[in-house]
């Protein structure tokens, strides 16, 4: 593996860890604690800047993942003469389907759920939807990481 491919793989994994780690930590650590221990007005004042910052970092990570993923695929394709084994293609397609679903959830967070949450002082259904989307991103990202590691075998 060349130094450029190794650096690209490091960038790809770092971006994945930022996106998945931020989703998991918000869903599992921040939201339950904030929901239980803070009054609704203070919760809103704390969660909205945090949500906006998360969305900004998540989209930066997604863009980096897409660019480095394309580079990874092209560099592996060049190494194999673009004759990928069927098992590789199956895992790759499964990983891409999961990532597309995760990006769909991220779009839902940025376009629907967080803005709906911003318009209210209390949590309710939008806050639960945000929590579910963050958990789904964490679980989906973990499966996508596992599938990505299986691509190396």
C-alpha positions as CSV (number, residue, x, y, z in Angstrom):
1,X,0.0,0.0,0.0
2,X,1.4,3.3,-1.0
3,X,1.7,6.3,1.3
4,X,-1.0,8.1,-0.5
5,X,-3.4,5.2,-0.3
6,X,-2.6,4.8,3.4
7,X,-3.2,8.5,4.1
8,X,-6.4,8.4,2.1
9,X,-7.6,5.4,4.1
10,X,-6.7,7.2,7.4
11,X,-8.7,10.2,6.3
12,X,-11.6,8.0,5.3
13,X,-11.7,6.2,8.6
14,X,-11.2,9.4,10.6
15,X,-14.2,11.0,8.8
16,X,-16.3,7.9,9.5
17,X,-15.3,8.0,13.2
18,X,-16.2,11.7,13.5
19,X,-19.7,11.1,11.9
20,X,-20.5,7.9,13.7
21,X,-18.9,8.9,17.0
22,X,-20.7,12.3,17.1
23,X,-24.0,10.6,16.4
24,X,-23.6,7.9,19.0
25,X,-22.3,10.3,21.7
26,X,-25.2,12.7,21.1
27,X,-27.8,9.9,21.1
28,X,-26.4,7.9,24.0
29,X,-24.8,10.5,26.3
30,X,-26.1,14.0,25.6
31,X,-29.8,13.6,24.8
32,X,-30.9,11.4,27.7
33,X,-28.9,13.4,30.2
34,X,-30.2,16.8,28.9
35,X,-33.8,15.5,28.6
36,X,-33.8,14.3,32.2
37,X,-32.0,17.0,34.0
38,X,-32.8,20.4,32.4
39,X,-36.0,22.4,32.1
40,X,-37.4,22.8,28.6
41,X,-36.3,26.3,27.9
42,X,-32.7,25.6,28.9
43,X,-32.7,22.3,27.1
44,X,-33.7,24.2,23.9
45,X,-31.0,26.8,24.4
46,X,-28.4,24.0,24.8
47,X,-29.5,21.5,22.2
48,X,-30.1,23.9,19.2
49,X,-26.5,25.2,18.9
50,X,-25.2,21.7,19.6
51,X,-27.5,20.3,16.8
52,X,-26.4,22.9,14.4
53,X,-22.7,22.3,15.1
54,X,-23.2,18.5,14.8
55,X,-24.9,18.9,11.4
56,X,-22.1,21.1,10.1
57,X,-19.4,18.6,11.2
58,X,-21.4,15.6,10.0
59,X,-21.7,17.1,6.5
60,X,-18.0,17.9,6.4
61,X,-17.3,14.3,7.4
62,X,-19.8,13.0,4.7
63,X,-18.1,15.0,2.0
64,X,-14.7,13.8,3.1
65,X,-16.0,10.2,3.2
66,X,-17.4,10.5,-0.4
67,X,-14.2,11.9,-1.8
68,X,-11.9,9.5,-0.1
69,X,-14.2,6.6,-0.8
70,X,-14.1,7.3,-4.5
71,X,-10.3,7.5,-4.3
72,X,-10.2,4.2,-2.4
73,X,-12.4,2.5,-5.0
74,X,-10.4,3.8,-7.9
75,X,-7.1,2.8,-6.4
76,X,-8.3,-0.7,-5.5
77,X,-9.8,-0.9,-9.0
78,X,-6.5,0.0,-10.6
79,X,-4.7,-2.6,-8.5
80,X,-7.2,-5.3,-9.6
81,X,-7.6,-4.1,-13.2
82,X,-11.2,-3.3,-12.3
83,X,-12.0,-7.0,-12.2
84,X,-13.5,-7.1,-8.7
85,X,-14.3,-10.4,-7.1
86,X,-18.1,-11.0,-6.6
87,X,-17.7,-11.1,-2.8
88,X,-16.0,-7.7,-2.9
89,X,-18.8,-6.3,-5.0
90,X,-21.5,-7.7,-2.7
91,X,-19.9,-6.2,0.4
92,X,-19.3,-2.9,-1.4
93,X,-22.9,-2.6,-2.6
94,X,-24.2,-3.5,0.9
95,X,-21.9,-0.8,2.4
96,X,-23.0,1.8,-0.1
97,X,-26.7,1.0,0.5
98,X,-26.2,1.6,4.2
99,X,-24.3,4.8,3.7
100,X,-27.0,6.1,1.3
101,X,-29.6,5.4,4.0
102,X,-27.4,7.1,6.6
103,X,-27.1,10.2,4.3
104,X,-30.9,10.1,3.9
105,X,-31.2,10.2,7.7
106,X,-28.7,13.1,7.8
107,X,-30.8,15.0,5.3
108,X,-33.9,14.3,7.5
109,X,-32.0,15.7,10.5
110,X,-30.9,18.8,8.7
111,X,-34.1,19.5,6.7
112,X,-37.0,18.3,8.9
113,X,-36.3,17.2,12.4
114,X,-33.9,19.7,13.8
115,X,-35.7,22.7,12.2
116,X,-39.0,21.4,13.7
117,X,-37.3,21.1,17.0
118,X,-36.0,24.6,16.7
119,X,-39.5,25.9,16.5
120,X,-40.5,24.5,19.9
121,X,-39.5,25.1,23.4
122,X,-40.3,21.5,24.5
123,X,-38.9,18.3,23.1
124,X,-41.7,15.8,22.2
125,X,-41.8,13.9,19.0
126,X,-39.2,15.9,17.1
127,X,-36.6,15.3,19.8
128,X,-37.4,11.6,19.8
129,X,-37.1,11.5,16.0
130,X,-33.7,13.2,16.3
131,X,-32.6,10.6,18.9
132,X,-33.8,7.7,16.7
133,X,-32.0,9.2,13.6
134,X,-28.8,9.6,15.6
135,X,-29.0,6.0,16.9
136,X,-29.7,4.7,13.4
137,X,-26.7,6.6,12.1
138,X,-24.5,5.1,14.8
139,X,-25.7,1.5,14.2
140,X,-25.6,1.8,10.4
141,X,-22.2,3.4,10.5
142,X,-20.9,0.5,12.6
143,X,-22.2,-2.0,10.2
144,X,-20.7,0.0,7.2
145,X,-17.4,0.1,9.0
146,X,-17.4,-3.6,9.5
147,X,-18.3,-4.2,5.8
148,X,-15.5,-1.8,4.8
149,X,-13.0,-3.9,6.9
150,X,-14.3,-7.0,5.2
151,X,-13.5,-5.5,1.8
152,X,-9.8,-5.8,2.7
153,X,-9.9,-9.6,2.9
